[in-house]
Amino acid sequence: MKSIHALVAGAALCGICSVAVAQTKTDAMCAVIDSFAEGIAVGETRSMELETQYGGSVNQIASKSCKPSVMDAKGRAICEWMMQNTSFEFMEHNISRVVKCVTKGMELIRKDVYVKSLSGEFSVYRPQADIQVTYQFNSPHDKRNFFAIRIKGVEPEED
């Protein structure tokens, strides 16, 4: 009987472990953003903007675009990835992913949260780069839905 209880307890523990591993899985977007920031020189600035626009009527075409500040290898890489791996329909989810990656925190938007409108701007200060994120989704004043990431190389802080 003890072996059955141990088997059940072990199975329950394995179930909990697999849930914990799934919850801590890193979004691939984070590695792409980190790569975009990697190796930035002091005073150098890199940026990119992903934008979606909905066609307001049958005659208007919906679009998705990515614009880097410089079309070099890093600019091409981040935009190619963003165009293929972000949602056209759910910009609020894209924004939530960017916030989670840049802040190393939690997602703002989950399956159980419905967002009607979202806009803002924040900065994160890392040892060799300052990262500024601007975003907008479903604004009553502007039909653009976008997020923009601007990275500036800075001198490492001394402890």
DRENTI-524330 format. One record per atom (N, C-alpha, C, O): residue in three letters; chain; atom name; x, y, z. Coordinates in steps of 0.05 Angstrom, whole numbers, plus 5000, padded with zeros to 4 digits. Layout:
! residues N
   aa  ch  at     u     v     w
  Ala   A  CA     X     Y     Z
...
! end
This chain:
! residues 159
   aa  ch  at     u     v     w
  Met   A   N  5016  4976  5000
  Met   A  CA  5000  5000  5000
  Met   A   C  5017  5025  5000
  Met   A   O  5011  5045  4987
  Lys   A   N  5040  5024  5015
  Lys   A  CA  5058  5047  5016
  Lys   A   C  5069  5053  4989
  Lys   A   O  5073  5077  4982
  Ser   A   N  5075  5033  4973
  Ser   A  CA  5086  5037  4946
  Ser   A   C  5066  5051  4928
  Ser   A   O  5074  5066  4910
  Ile   A   N  5041  5045  4931
  Ile   A  CA  5020  5059  4915
  Ile   A   C  5019  5088  4922
  Ile   A   O  5017  5105  4904
  His   A   N  5020  5094  4948
  His   A  CA  5019  5122  4957
  His   A   C  5044  5137  4947
  His   A   O  5042  5160  4938
  Ala   A   N  5067  5124  4947
  Ala   A  CA  5091  5136  4937
  Ala   A   C  5090  5141  4907
  Ala   A   O  5099  5161  4897
  Leu   A   N  5078  5121  4893
  Leu   A  CA  5074  5124  4864
  Leu   A   C  5056  5148  4857
  Leu   A   O  5062  5163  4839
  Val   A   N  5034  5150  4872
  Val   A  CA  5015  5172  4868
  Val   A   C  5028  5199  4874
  Val   A   O  5025  5218  4860
  Ala   A   N  5042  5200  4897
  Ala   A  CA  5056  5225  4905
  Ala   A   C  5077  5232  4884
  Ala   A   O  5079  5256  4877
  Gly   A   N  5092  5212  4874
  Gly   A  CA  5112  5218  4854
  Gly   A   C  5099  5229  4828
  Gly   A   O  5110  5247  4816
  Ala   A   N  5077  5217  4820
  Ala   A  CA  5063  5226  4796
  Ala   A   C  5053  5254  4799
  Ala   A   O  5055  5271  4781
  Ala   A   N  5042  5260  4823
  Ala   A  CA  5032  5288  4828
  Ala   A   C  5055  5307  4827
  Ala   A   O  5052  5329  4816
  Leu   A   N  5078  5300  4839
  Leu   A  CA  5101  5318  4839
  Leu   A   C  5111  5323  4811
  Leu   A   O  5118  5345  4804
  Cys   A   N  5112  5302  4794
  Cys   A  CA  5120  5305  4766
  Cys   A   C  5101  5323  4752
  Cys   A   O  5110  5339  4735
  Gly   A   N  5075  5321  4758
  Gly   A  CA  5056  5339  4745
  Gly   A   C  5061  5368  4753
  Gly   A   O  5059  5386  4736
  Ile   A   N  5066  5373  4778
  Ile   A  CA  5072  5400  4787
  Ile   A   C  5098  5410  4775
  Ile   A   O  5099  5433  4766
  Cys   A   N  5118  5393  4773
  Cys   A  CA  5144  5401  4760
  Cys   A   C  5140  5409  4731
  Cys   A   O  5151  5429  4722
  Ser   A   N  5124  5393  4717
  Ser   A  CA  5120  5400  4688
  Ser   A   C  5105  5426  4685
  Ser   A   O  5110  5441  4666
  Val   A   N  5086  5432  4703
  Val   A  CA  5072  5458  4702
  Val   A   C  5091  5480  4707
  Val   A   O  5091  5501  4694
  Ala   A   N  5108  5477  4727
  Ala   A  CA  5128  5498  4734
  Ala   A   C  5147  5503  4711
  Ala   A   O  5153  5526  4705
  Val   A   N  5156  5482  4698
  Val   A  CA  5174  5485  4675
  Val   A   C  5160  5499  4653
  Val   A   O  5172  5517  4640
  Ala   A   N  5135  5492  4647
  Ala   A  CA  5120  5505  4625
  Ala   A   C  5116  5535  4631
  Ala   A   O  5117  5552  4613
  Gln   A   N  5112  5542  4657
  Gln   A  CA  5107  5570  4664
  Gln   A   C  5133  5586  4662
  Gln   A   O  5131  5610  4658
  Thr   A   N  5156  5574  4666
  Thr   A  CA  5181  5589  4665
  Thr   A   C  5194  5588  4638
  Thr   A   O  5216  5599  4634
  Lys   A   N  5181  5576  4618
  Lys   A  CA  5192  5575  4591
  Lys   A   C  5196  5603  4580
  Lys   A   O  5177  5619  4581
  Thr   A   N  5219  5609  4570
  Thr   A  CA  5225  5636  4560
  Thr   A   C  5213  5640  4532
  Thr   A   O  5216  5622  4515
  Asp   A   N  5201  5662  4528
  Asp   A  CA  5190  5669  4501
  Asp   A   C  5214  5674  4482
  Asp   A   O  5233  5688  4490
  Ala   A   N  5213  5663  4459
  Ala   A  CA  5234  5666  4439
  Ala   A   C  5238  5696  4432
  Ala   A   O  5260  5704  4424
  Met   A   N  5217  5712  4435
  Met   A  CA  5220  5740  4429
  Met   A   C  5241  5753  4447
  Met   A   O  5255  5772  4438
  Cys   A   N  5244  5744  4471
  Cys   A  CA  5263  5756  4490
  Cys   A   C  5292  5753  4479
  Cys   A   O  5308  5772  4481
  Ala   A   N  5298  5730  4469
  Ala   A  CA  5325  5726  4457
  Ala   A   C  5330  5743  4433
  Ala   A   O  5352  5753  4429
  Val   A   N  5309  5748  4417
  Val   A  CA  5311  5765  4394
  Val   A   C  5316  5794  4402
  Val   A   O  5333  5808  4390
  Ile   A   N  5302  5803  4422
  Ile   A  CA  5306  5831  4432
  Ile   A   C  5334  5834  4444
  Ile   A   O  5348  5853  4440
  Asp   A   N  5342  5814  4460
  Asp   A  CA  5369  5814  4472
  Asp   A   C  5390  5815  4451
  Asp   A   O  5410  5829  4454
  Ser   A   N  5387  5800  4430
  Ser   A  CA  5406  5799  4408
  Ser   A   C  5408  5826  4394
  Ser   A   O  5429  5835  4386
  Phe   A   N  5385  5839  4391
  Phe   A  CA  5384  5866  4379
  Phe   A   C  5400  5886  4396
  Phe   A   O  5412  5904  4385
  Ala   A   N  5399  5883  4422
  Ala   A  CA  5413  5901  4440
  Ala   A   C  5442  5894  4444
  Ala   A   O  5458  5911  4451
  Glu   A   N  5449  5869  4439
  Glu   A  CA  5476  5859  4444
  Glu   A   C  5497  5875  4428
  Glu   A   O  5494  5880  4404
  Gly   A   N  5519  5882  4442
  Gly   A  CA  5541  5894  4429
  Gly   A   C  5537  5923  4421
  Gly   A   O  5553  5934  4406
  Ile   A   N  5517  5936  4432
  Ile   A  CA  5512  5964  4426
  Ile   A   C  5534  5981  4438
  Ile   A   O  5541  5978  4462
  Ala   A   N  5545  6000  4423
  Ala   A  CA  5567  6017  4433
  Ala   A   C  5555  6040  4449
  Ala   A   O  5532  6048  4446
  Val   A   N  5572  6051  4467
  Val   A  CA  5564  6074  4482
  Val   A   C  5556  6097  4463
  Val   A   O  5572  6104  4446
  Gly   A   N  5533  6109  4467
  Gly   A  CA  5523  6131  4450
  Gly   A   C  5509  6122  4425
  Gly   A   O  5495  6138  4413
  Glu   A   N  5511  6096  4418
  Glu   A  CA  5497  6086  4394
  Glu   A   C  5467  6081  4401
  Glu   A   O  5461  6074  4424
  Thr   A   N  5450  6086  4382
  Thr   A  CA  5421  6081  4386
  Thr   A   C  5411  6062  4364
  Thr   A   O  5417  6066  4340
  Arg   A   N  5396  6042  4372
  Arg   A  CA  5382  6024  4353
  Arg   A   C  5353  6025  4360
  Arg   A   O  5345  6026  4383
  Ser   A   N  5336  6023  4340
  Ser   A  CA  5308  6022  4345
  Ser   A   C  5293  6006  4324
  Ser   A   O  5304  6002  4302
  Met   A   N  5269  5998  4331
  Met   A  CA  5252  5984  4312
  Met   A   C  5223  5990  4320
  Met   A   O  5217  5995  4343
  Glu   A   N  5205  5989  4300
  Glu   A  CA  5177  5992  4306
  Glu   A   C  5161  5972  4290
  Glu   A   O  5165  5969  4265
  Leu   A   N  5144  5958  4303
  Leu   A  CA  5125  5940  4290
  Leu   A   C  5097  5952  4291
  Leu   A   O  5088  5960  4312
  Glu   A   N  5085  5955  4268
  Glu   A  CA  5059  5968  4266
  Glu   A   C  5039  5951  4251
  Glu   A   O  5046  5938  4231
  Thr   A   N  5014  5951  4260
  Thr   A  CA  4993  5939  4245
  Thr   A   C  4971  5959  4241
  Thr   A   O  4966  5976  4259
  Gln   A   N  4958  5958  4218
  Gln   A  CA  4935  5976  4213
  Gln   A   C  4913  5959  4202
  Gln   A   O  4917  5942  4184
  Tyr   A   N  4889  5963  4212
  Tyr   A  CA  4866  5948  4203
  Tyr   A   C  4853  5963  4180
  Tyr   A   O  4852  5987  4180
  Gly   A   N  4843  5948  4161
  Gly   A  CA  4827  5961  4140
  Gly   A   C  4800  5967  4152
  Gly   A   O  4786  5950  4162
  Gly   A   N  4793  5993  4151
  Gly   A  CA  4768  6001  4163
  Gly   A   C  4743  5993  4147
  Gly   A   O  4721  5992  4158
  Ser   A   N  4747  5988  4122
  Ser   A  CA  4725  5979  4105
  Ser   A   C  4735  5958  4085
  Ser   A   O  4758  5951  4086
  Val   A   N  4717  5948  4069
  Val   A  CA  4723  5927  4050
  Val   A   C  4745  5936  4031
  Val   A   O  4762  5919  4022
  Asn   A   N  4746  5961  4023
  Asn   A  CA  4765  5971  4004
  Asn   A   C  4793  5977  4015
  Asn   A   O  4812  5979  4000
  Gln   A   N  4795  5979  4042
  Gln   A  CA  4820  5984  4054
  Gln   A   C  4835  5958  4061
  Gln   A   O  4822  5939  4071
  Ile   A   N  4860  5958  4056
  Ile   A  CA  4876  5934  4061
  Ile   A   C  4889  5936  4088
  Ile   A   O  4900  5957  4096
  Ala   A   N  4888  5915  4104
  Ala   A  CA  4902  5914  4129
  Ala   A   C  4931  5909  4124
  Ala   A   O  4939  5897  4104
  Ser   A   N  4948  5919  4142
  Ser   A  CA  4977  5917  4137
  Ser   A   C  4992  5912  4163
  Ser   A   O  4983  5919  4185
  Lys   A   N  5016  5901  4160
  Lys   A  CA  5034  5897  4183
  Lys   A   C  5062  5904  4172
  Lys   A   O  5070  5895  4151
  Ser   A   N  5077  5920  4187
  Ser   A  CA  5103  5928  4178
  Ser   A   C  5122  5930  4202
  Ser   A   O  5114  5934  4224
  Cys   A   N  5148  5927  4195
  Cys   A  CA  5169  5930  4215
  Cys   A   C  5190  5948  4203
  Cys   A   O  5199  5944  4181
  Lys   A   N  5198  5968  4219
  Lys   A  CA  5217  5987  4209
  Lys   A   C  5240  5990  4230
  Lys   A   O  5236  6000  4252
  Pro   A   N  5264  5981  4222
  Pro   A  CA  5287  5985  4240
  Pro   A   C  5299  6013  4234
  Pro   A   O  5295  6024  4213
  Ser   A   N  5314  6023  4253
  Ser   A  CA  5328  6049  4249
  Ser   A   C  5349  6047  4228
  Ser   A   O  5354  6065  4213
  Val   A   N  5362  6023  4226
  Val   A  CA  5383  6018  4206
  Val   A   C  5378  5990  4195
  Val   A   O  5373  5971  4210
  Met   A   N  5378  5988  4169
  Met   A  CA  5374  5962  4156
  Met   A   C  5401  5947  4154
  Met   A   O  5410  5940  4133
  Asp   A   N  5413  5941  4178
  Asp   A  CA  5437  5925  4179
  Asp   A   C  5429  5897  4186
  Asp   A   O  5405  5890  4186
  Ala   A   N  5448  5880  4193
  Ala   A  CA  5442  5852  4200
  Ala   A   C  5423  5850  4224
  Ala   A   O  5405  5834  4224
  Lys   A   N  5428  5867  4244
  Lys   A  CA  5411  5866  4268
  Lys   A   C  5383  5876  4262
  Lys   A   O  5363  5865  4272
  Gly   A   N  5381  5897  4246
  Gly   A  CA  5355  5908  4239
  Gly   A   C  5339  5888  4222
  Gly   A   O  5315  5884  4227
  Arg   A   N  5352  5875  4203
  Arg   A  CA  5338  5855  4187
  Arg   A   C  5329  5832  4204
  Arg   A   O  5307  5822  4201
  Ala   A   N  5347  5822  4221
  Ala   A  CA  5341  5799  4238
  Ala   A   C  5317  5803  4256
  Ala   A   O  5299  5786  4257
  Ile   A   N  5316  5826  4269
  Ile   A  CA  5294  5831  4288
  Ile   A   C  5268  5834  4272
  Ile   A   O  5247  5824  4281
  Cys   A   N  5269  5848  4250
  Cys   A  CA  5244  5853  4235
  Cys   A   C  5234  5827  4221
  Cys   A   O  5210  5822  4220
  Glu   A   N  5252  5811  4211
  Glu   A  CA  5244  5786  4199
  Glu   A   C  5230  5768  4220
  Glu   A   O  5209  5756  4214
  Trp   A   N  5242  5767  4243
  Trp   A  CA  5230  5751  4265
  Trp   A   C  5203  5762  4273
  Trp   A   O  5184  5747  4276
  Met   A   N  5202  5788  4277
  Met   A  CA  5177  5800  4287
  Met   A   C  5154  5797  4266
  Met   A   O  5131  5792  4273
  Met   A   N  5161  5799  4241
  Met   A  CA  5140  5796  4220
  Met   A   C  5129  5768  4219
  Met   A   O  5106  5764  4214
  Gln   A   N  5146  5748  4224
  Gln   A  CA  5138  5720  4223
  Gln   A   C  5126  5710  4249
  Gln   A   O  5110  5691  4249
  Asn   A   N  5133  5722  4272
  Asn   A  CA  5127  5710  4298
  Asn   A   C  5110  5727  4317
  Asn   A   O  5108  5721  4340
  Thr   A   N  5098  5748  4306
  Thr   A  CA  5080  5764  4322
  Thr   A   C  5052  5763  4310
  Thr   A   O  5049  5756  4286
  Ser   A   N  5033  5770  4326
  Ser   A  CA  5005  5769  4317
  Ser   A   C  4997  5794  4302
  Ser   A   O  5004  5817  4310
  Phe   A   N  4983  5791  4280
  Phe   A  CA  4972  5813  4265
  Phe   A   C  4947  5823  4280
  Phe   A   O  4943  5847  4283
  Glu   A   N  4930  5804  4288
  Glu   A  CA  4904  5811  4300
  Glu   A   C  4905  5820  4329
  Glu   A   O  4888  5835  4337
  Phe   A   N  4925  5811  4344
  Phe   A  CA  4926  5816  4373
  Phe   A   C  4950  5832  4381
  Phe   A   O  4968  5821  4394
  Met   A   N  4951  5857  4374
  Met   A  CA  4974  5874  4381
  Met   A   C  4977  5876  4411
  Met   A   O  5000  5878  4421
  Glu   A   N  4955  5875  4426
  Glu   A  CA  4957  5876  4455
  Glu   A   C  4974  5853  4466
  Glu   A   O  4988  5856  4485
  His   A   N  4972  5830  4453
  His   A  CA  4988  5807  4462
  His   A   C  5018  5812  4455
  His   A   O  5035  5805  4471
  Asn   A   N  5023  5823  4431
  Asn   A  CA  5051  5829  4424
  Asn   A   C  5063  5848  4444
  Asn   A   O  5085  5845  4453
  Ile   A   N  5048  5869  4451
  Ile   A  CA  5057  5889  4470
  Ile   A   C  5063  5875  4497
  Ile   A   O  5084  5881  4510
  Ser   A   N  5045  5858  4506
  Ser   A  CA  5049  5844  4531
  Ser   A   C  5075  5827  4531
  Ser   A   O  5090  5827  4551
  Arg   A   N  5080  5814  4509
  Arg   A  CA  5105  5798  4506
  Arg   A   C  5130  5816  4508
  Arg   A   O  5149  5809  4521
  Val   A   N  5129  5839  4494
  Val   A  CA  5152  5858  4495
  Val   A   C  5157  5868  4523
  Val   A   O  5179  5868  4533
  Val   A   N  5135  5875  4537
  Val   A  CA  5138  5885  4565
  Val   A   C  5151  5863  4582
  Val   A   O  5168  5869  4598
  Lys   A   N  5141  5839  4579
  Lys   A  CA  5152  5817  4595
  Lys   A   C  5182  5812  4589
  Lys   A   O  5198  5809  4608
  Cys   A   N  5189  5813  4564
  Cys   A  CA  5217  5809  4556
  Cys   A   C  5235  5831  4566
  Cys   A   O  5257  5826  4578
  Val   A   N  5227  5856  4563
  Val   A  CA  5245  5878  4570
  Val   A   C  5247  5882  4600
  Val   A   O  5268  5889  4610
  Thr   A   N  5225  5877  4614
  Thr   A  CA  5225  5881  4643
  Thr   A   C  5234  5856  4658
  Thr   A   O  5239  5857  4682
  Lys   A   N  5235  5833  4644
  Lys   A  CA  5241  5808  4657
  Lys   A   C  5220  5802  4678
  Lys   A   O  5226  5789  4698
  Gly   A   N  5196  5811  4673
  Gly   A  CA  5174  5807  4692
  Gly   A   C  5152  5790  4681
  Gly   A   O  5157  5770  4666
  Met   A   N  5127  5797  4688
  Met   A  CA  5104  5781  4681
  Met   A   C  5090  5793  4657
  Met   A   O  5093  5817  4651
  Glu   A   N  5073  5777  4643
  Glu   A  CA  5057  5787  4621
  Glu   A   C  5035  5805  4633
  Glu   A   O  5024  5800  4653
  Leu   A   N  5030  5827  4619
  Leu   A  CA  5008  5845  4626
  Leu   A   C  4981  5832  4619
  Leu   A   O  4961  5835  4634
  Ile   A   N  4980  5819  4597
  Ile   A  CA  4955  5809  4586
  Ile   A   C  4957  5778  4584
  Ile   A   O  4976  5767  4574
  Arg   A   N  4936  5766  4595
  Arg   A  CA  4934  5737  4595
  Arg   A   C  4908  5729  4581
  Arg   A   O  4892  5746  4574
  Lys   A   N  4903  5703  4579
  Lys   A  CA  4879  5694  4566
  Lys   A   C  4854  5703  4580
  Lys   A   O  4833  5707  4567
  Asp   A   N  4855  5708  4606
  Asp   A  CA  4831  5716  4621
  Asp   A   C  4828  5746  4624
  Asp   A   O  4810  5756  4638
  Val   A   N  4845  5762  4610
  Val   A  CA  4844  5791  4611
  Val   A   C  4837  5802  4583
  Val   A   O  4851  5795  4564
  Tyr   A   N  4817  5818  4581
  Tyr   A  CA  4809  5830  4556
  Tyr   A   C  4817  5860  4557
  Tyr   A   O  4809  5874  4576
  Val   A   N  4832  5869  4537
  Val   A  CA  4841  5896  4537
  Val   A   C  4826  5911  4515
  Val   A   O  4826  5903  4492
  Lys   A   N  4813  5933  4522
  Lys   A  CA  4799  5950  4502
  Lys   A   C  4818  5970  4489
  Lys   A   O  4815  5976  4465
  Ser   A   N  4836  5981  4504
  Ser   A  CA  4854  6001  4494
  Ser   A   C  4879  6001  4512
  Ser   A   O  4878  5996  4536
  Leu   A   N  4902  6007  4500
  Leu   A  CA  4927  6006  4515
  Leu   A   C  4947  6025  4502
  Leu   A   O  4951  6023  4477
  Ser   A   N  4959  6043  4517
  Ser   A  CA  4980  6059  4506
  Ser   A   C  4998  6068  4529
  Ser   A   O  4990  6070  4552
  Gly   A   N  5024  6072  4522
  Gly   A  CA  5042  6080  4543
  Gly   A   C  5071  6080  4534
  Gly   A   O  5077  6076  4511
  Glu   A   N  5088  6085  4553
  Glu   A  CA  5116  6087  4548
  Glu   A   C  5131  6081  4575
  Glu   A   O  5122  6091  4596
  Phe   A   N  5152  6067  4573
  Phe   A  CA  5168  6062  4597
  Phe   A   C  5197  6058  4589
  Phe   A   O  5203  6052  4566
  Ser   A   N  5215  6060  4609
  Ser   A  CA  5244  6056  4604
  Ser   A   C  5254  6036  4624
  Ser   A   O  5245  6034  4647
  Val   A   N  5273  6020  4615
  Val   A  CA  5287  6000  4633
  Val   A   C  5317  6006  4630
  Val   A   O  5327  6009  4608
  Tyr   A   N  5330  6008  4652
  Tyr   A  CA  5359  6014  4652
  Tyr   A   C  5374  5989  4658
  Tyr   A   O  5372  5977  4680
  Arg   A   N  5390  5980  4639
  Arg   A  CA  5407  5956  4642
  Arg   A   C  5436  5966  4644
  Arg   A   O  5442  5989  4638
  Pro   A   N  5454  5948  4652
  Pro   A  CA  5482  5957  4656
  Pro   A   C  5495  5971  4632
  Pro   A   O  5510  5990  4636
  Gln   A   N  5490  5962  4608
  Gln   A  CA  5503  5974  4585
  Gln   A   C  5484  5986  4564
  Gln   A   O  5492  5995  4543
  Ala   A   N  5458  5987  4571
  Ala   A  CA  5438  5997  4552
  Ala   A   C  5413  6007  4567
  Ala   A   O  5404  5995  4586
  Asp   A   N  5403  6029  4557
  Asp   A  CA  5377  6039  4566
  Asp   A   C  5357  6031  4544
  Asp   A   O  5361  6036  4521
  Ile   A   N  5335  6019  4553
  Ile   A  CA  5315  6010  4534
  Ile   A   C  5289  6025  4539
  Ile   A   O  5278  6025  4561
  Gln   A   N  5279  6037  4518
  Gln   A  CA  5253  6052  4519
  Gln   A   C  5233  6037  4501
  Gln   A   O  5239  6031  4478
  Val   A   N  5210  6033  4512
  Val   A  CA  5188  6019  4497
  Val   A   C  5164  6038  4496
  Val   A   O  5156  6049  4517
  Thr   A   N  5154  6042  4473
  Thr   A  CA  5129  6058  4469
  Thr   A   C  5109  6039  4455
  Thr   A   O  5117  6023  4437
  Tyr   A   N  5084  6041  4463
  Tyr   A  CA  5064  6023  4451
  Tyr   A   C  5037  6036  4450
  Tyr   A   O  5030  6054  4465
  Gln   A   N  5020  6026  4432
  Gln   A  CA  4993  6036  4429
  Gln   A   C  4976  6014  4417
  Gln   A   O  4984  6001  4397
  Phe   A   N  4952  6010  4428
  Phe   A  CA  4933  5991  4417
  Phe   A   C  4905  6003  4420
  Phe   A   O  4896  6010  4442
  Asn   A   N  4891  6004  4398
  Asn   A  CA  4863  6012  4397
  Asn   A   C  4858  6039  4410
  Asn   A   O  4838  6042  4425
  Ser   A   N  4874  6059  4404
  Ser   A  CA  4870  6085  4415
  Ser   A   C  4846  6099  4401
  Ser   A   O  4843  6096  4377
  Pro   A   N  4830  6113  4416
  Pro   A  CA  4808  6128  4403
  Pro   A   C  4818  6152  4387
  Pro   A   O  4803  6163  4371
  His   A   N  4843  6160  4391
  His   A  CA  4854  6183  4377
  His   A   C  4871  6177  4353
  His   A   O  4875  6194  4336
  Asp   A   N  4881  6152  4351
  Asp   A  CA  4900  6145  4329
  Asp   A   C  4895  6116  4323
  Asp   A   O  4895  6099  4341
  Lys   A   N  4891  6109  4298
  Lys   A  CA  4884  6082  4290
  Lys   A   C  4909  6064  4288
  Lys   A   O  4906  6040  4283
  Arg   A   N  4933  6075  4292
  Arg   A  CA  4957  6058  4290
  Arg   A   C  4959  6040  4315
  Arg   A   O  4953  6049  4337
  Asn   A   N  4966  6015  4311
  Asn   A  CA  4972  5997  4333
  Asn   A   C  5001  5989  4329
  Asn   A   O  5009  5979  4308
  Phe   A   N  5017  5994  4350
  Phe   A  CA  5046  5990  4347
  Phe   A   C  5060  5986  4373
  Phe   A   O  5049  5992  4394
  Phe   A   N  5084  5976  4372
  Phe   A  CA  5103  5978  4394
  Phe   A   C  5129  5986  4381
  Phe   A   O  5136  5978  4359
  Ala   A   N  5145  6002  4395
  Ala   A  CA  5171  6011  4386
  Ala   A   C  5191  6006  4409
  Ala   A   O  5185  6011  4432
  Ile   A   N  5214  5996  4401
  Ile   A  CA  5236  5992  4420
  Ile   A   C  5260  6009  4412
  Ile   A   O  5268  6008  4389
  Arg   A   N  5270  6025  4431
  Arg   A  CA  5293  6042  4426
  Arg   A   C  5314  6035  4446
  Arg   A   O  5309  6036  4471
  Ile   A   N  5338  6028  4437
  Ile   A  CA  5359  6019  4455
  Ile   A   C  5383  6038  4452
  Ile   A   O  5392  6043  4429
  Lys   A   N  5393  6048  4474
  Lys   A  CA  5416  6066  4473
  Lys   A   C  5438  6055  4490
  Lys   A   O  5434  6048  4513
  Gly   A   N  5462  6053  4478
  Gly   A  CA  5485  6043  4492
  Gly   A   C  5495  6064  4512
  Gly   A   O  5497  6087  4506
  Val   A   N  5501  6054  4537
  Val   A  CA  5510  6072  4558
  Val   A   C  5534  6060  4572
  Val   A   O  5540  6036  4569
  Glu   A   N  5549  6076  4586
  Glu   A  CA  5572  6067  4602
  Glu   A   C  5561  6049  4624
  Glu   A   O  5541  6055  4637
  Pro   A   N  5575  6026  4628
  Pro   A  CA  5566  6009  4650
  Pro   A   C  5568  6024  4677
  Pro   A   O  5587  6039  4681
  Glu   A   N  5549  6019  4694
  Glu   A  CA  5549  6031  4720
  Glu   A   C  5569  6018  4738
  Glu   A   O  5573  5994  4737
  Glu   A   N  5582  6034  4755
  Glu   A  CA  5601  6023  4774
  Glu   A   C  5586  6018  4800
  Glu   A   O  5569  6033  4808
  Asp   A   N  5594  5996  4813
  Asp   A  CA  5582  5989  4839
  Asp   A   C  5594  6004  4862
  Asp   A   O  5585  6000  4885
! end
